[in-house]
Amino acid sequence: MKIWITGSSGSLGSSLVQEIQTRFPQAELYAPTRNTLELTDEKQVCKFVAEIRPTHVLHLAAAVYGIQGHKFDPLKSLLTNSQIDLAVFSALNLFPPEWIFYSSSVACYGYPFRSLPLVEKDCFLGKPHESEYGYAQSKRFALTYLELLQKVHSTRFVYGLMTNLFSNQDQYLNGNGHVFISLAHKAKEAKKNNEILSLWGNGGASRDFISTESASKIICDLFGQNIGLINIASGVEIRISELAELVVDTFEVEKGYFFNGENEGVLNRYSDTLLLRSKSASLVKIDTRSEIRNSLLALRNLI
């Protein structure tokens, strides 16, 4: 078995590499970083795939800019992510693998949502929220590549609708990264300057969070299966105000926090995990709130 992971230097990719090495120690694992393989370069990607001929692919690589980045430059997000997928899938069409896991996003769900929690069958009903539009549309189109690879080459696939990830290894990206790391950095600065912590939105938002470690275990549970769309989530709704309380307490921000009403994205979003529970044994072992507390404690000492 030859496994190729894209985005291996990201927080999810790093965790998944470790999990795969534990679960599949006999596999040949290929996890090139951007320094050795530029995924927007179609010729370079085709050459790499022709040389290694992967049997299993985990395509995690994406240009993620956070709410602010996706909202204010949606075309950049659409173009960059489309270029990555075009290069990867062009190569895989020439040298088709047995199985692909594609890391998509709950941002793909049409908004307003048909129901909460989000159910896979409703994913493409309506347009994505404007704050994530370009990114989401690129991810939506990737399903077409996967469906055609399956039709033409009998490639099995899992299209993972990833919820909000968090990790000690997240990149801050000057505020354009994930919610979790952005909150931690803001809290650190508020503590340092003895200021009140200013947070985006109005305080009513909620999300479904999952650690990269737990997500990696779930993805490995799904290895080789032919599922199509599936939510990769904890299924637990957590208020951003609850997360803010944990951040303020962990980083000892004495003046507390307030919501400034800016950059309001999707208000409430959390995922149904009924299908996932039937496919993954790892989900029942997840304690999301404990993982959040532990990750915040680690970040306090790292950033």
N, C-alpha and C positions, 0 to 999 in steps of 0.2 A: 504494500500500500504506500503510495506516494501522496503526501498531503502538502498543499500549497496554501499558505495564509497570506492574504494581503492586509495591510494596515497592522502589521505585527508589532510596530513600535508604539502604537496607541495604547490607551489604558485597557481596553477590552482585549486587543491583540496580545499584549504582554501577558495578561492573565490566561488567555486561551492557549498560548504556546505552552505554558507551564502545565495546564490541565491535560493537554494532548500528550505531552511527554510522559505524564503519569498514567494516563488511560491506555495509550497506544505506544508503548516503549519500542516496539519492533518496527514501527513505521518510519519511512524516510520523510523527514520534515523539512520543508523549504519555507523560510520566513524572511525574505529579503526586505530591507528597509528602503526608504526613498533614496538614500545615498547610493544604492546599488541597482535599483530598478525604479525608473520613473514611470508611473502607471498612466500618465497622460500621453506617453509616447507609444503609439500603436506598434511600430516596428520593433521597438525594444522589448515590449511585452510578448509579442509573437515569437521572437527569437528565444526568449527565456522559456516560454511554455513548450516550444518545439524541442528544447534541450532536455527538460525534466519530465515531460508528459505526465502531469499529475493525474491520479485516479480520483482524488477527493480535493475539493476546493472550498475554502472558507473565505468568502469575499467580504471583508470588513471595511476596507479602505473607503474613506469619504472625506470631503472637505466640509467640516462642521464649524459654523461661525457663531452659534448661539442665537438667541432671540434677536439681539441687536444687529448682528451681522447679516442674518438671513432677511430681516425686515428691510434694512436700508440698502442692501445690494443683492436682491433676489436673482438678478440675471447672472451675476458672477457665480452664485451658488449653483444655479441650474447648469451653466456651461461647464464648470469645472467637474462637477459630479457626473455629468453626461459624458465628458471626455474620458474620465476614468473607466466608466462602465463600457463605453464603446471599445476601448482598447482591450479590456479584459475579456469581454464576450466575443470579440472578433477572434482572439487567439483560441478561446475555448471552442468556438465553432469549427476551427481547423483541427484541433486536437481535443475532442470532447472527453470530459471526465465521466466517471460513473455517477458522481454525486456532487452537488453544490449546496452550500449554505450561503444565503445572501442576507447580509445585515441591512434590513430596511428600518423603518421608523414608524411610530404611531402618528407622526406628523402627516402621514399619508391619508389618514382618515378624513373623510369629507366633513366639513363644518358648516352649519351646526350639526352636531352629532345626532344620529338617529336614536341612540340610547346610550346610557351609561350603566354599567361598565361597557367598554367598547367590545363589540363582537366581530370576529373576522369577516363574516359574510357582509357586513356593512361597510367594509373598509373604503371602497372606491365609489360610494354613493355621495355625490356632490363634490365640490371643489375643496381642496385643503384650505386651512386658515391663511389669511393674507400674510401673517407674520412669518410663515414657513413655506410659502407658496413655491418658490423656485426649487428649493431643496426637495420638497415633497414630490413635486412633479417628476424630477429626475429619478427618484426612488420608485415612483409608480411605474415608470416606463420599463424599469429593469425586469418587472414581472413578465413582460412580453418576450424578452430575451430568454428567460428561463423556460417559459412555456414552449417556445419554438425549439430550444435545445432538447427538451423532453420529447417533443413530437418527432423531430428529425433524427436525434441520436439516442433516444431512450435514456437521457440523463435524469436521474432522480433529483429532486430539489426540495429544500425547505426555505421558505421566504419568511424570515423572522422579523416581525413587527416589534422592534425594540422599544421598550419604555425608557424613561429617564435613567441613565446610568450614572453611577458615582464610584469613585475610586480614589485612593491616596495618590495614584499616578496621573490624575487628570492634569491637563495643561490649562493654565489660566487664560492665555491668549488676550490679555488686556481687556478683560470683561466680555469677550466674545465666546467664551467657552461654556461648558455645562453649568447649570444652575448651582450645583453643589460647590464646585471649586470657586466660582465667582463669589458666592456668599461668604466662604471662608476667607478669601482675600480681603473682601470689604470689611469683615469683622476684625481682621488683624489690623487694618489701617485705622479703623474706628477706635480700637483699644489703644493703639500707639499714640494717636492724636487726642485721646480723651474726648471723642465726639460721639454723637448719636449715630447709630447705624441706619443709613438711608437705603431702603429697598424698593425695587420696582413693583408696580402694580398697586392694588388697593387692599391687599390682605385677604381677599376672599378666594384666591386660587388654590387648587389642590392638584397633586400629581401622584403618579405611581412610580416609586423608585425601586431600583434593583442594583446591587453591587456587581461590579465586573466579575468578581470571583463566583458569585452565585449564577450569573448569566453564563459564564464559561462552563460550569458544571451542567447546566441545562442544555446548552448547545451540544456538548459531548453526549448527553443522553439521547439527543435527536440524530446523532451521527448515522448516516446511511439511510435514514428513513425518507419516504416519499410522501410528504405531508402537504406541501404547498404553503398557503398562508397560515401563520400561527403567531399569536401574541407571545412575546418573551417578556414576562412581567411578574411582579410579585402578587398582583391582584389586590394590593392594599392601598387605599386612598389616604394620603397624608397631606394635611393642609400646609401651605407655605408658611403660614403664621406659626404652626407647630415647629416646623424646621427652623424658623427664625429664632424661636425661643431656645431651641437646643444650641444653635450657633452662638447666640449671645451669652448663654450660660457657660458653654465650653471655652469660649475665648475671653470670658470675663469682661464683656463690654458694659461698663458700669452705667452708662447713660441710656442703655436700652436701644430700641429701634422704632422706626416709623415707616409706613409705606407712602411713597411720594406720588403715586398715581401715574408714573411714566412707564412707557414701553409695555403696556398691558398686552399679553398674548392670549392664548386660549385660557378660559377661566378654570374649568374643571376637566381633568382628563385622567382616567384610570381604566385598566383593561380587565376584561373577562379572562379567566384562566382555566375554564372548564376543559377545553381541548388540550391545553398544555398539561394539565394534571393527568390526563389519560396517556400522555406520551413521555413524561419525565418524572422519575422518582425523586429527583433532587428538590423539586419545588416545595414539597411538604416540610422540608427541613429548614427553610429560610425563615429567619427572624429579622425582618427588614429594619425595624426600629433599633434593635441592638446593633446591627451592622452600621447603621447611620451614626450612632453614638460613638462606636469604636473608630470609625473612619474620621470623624471630626476630631477626636482626641489625637489620632495619629497626625492629622493635618496641622493641628496646633503646634506640633513639634517640628514639622517639616518645612512649612512655608515661612 
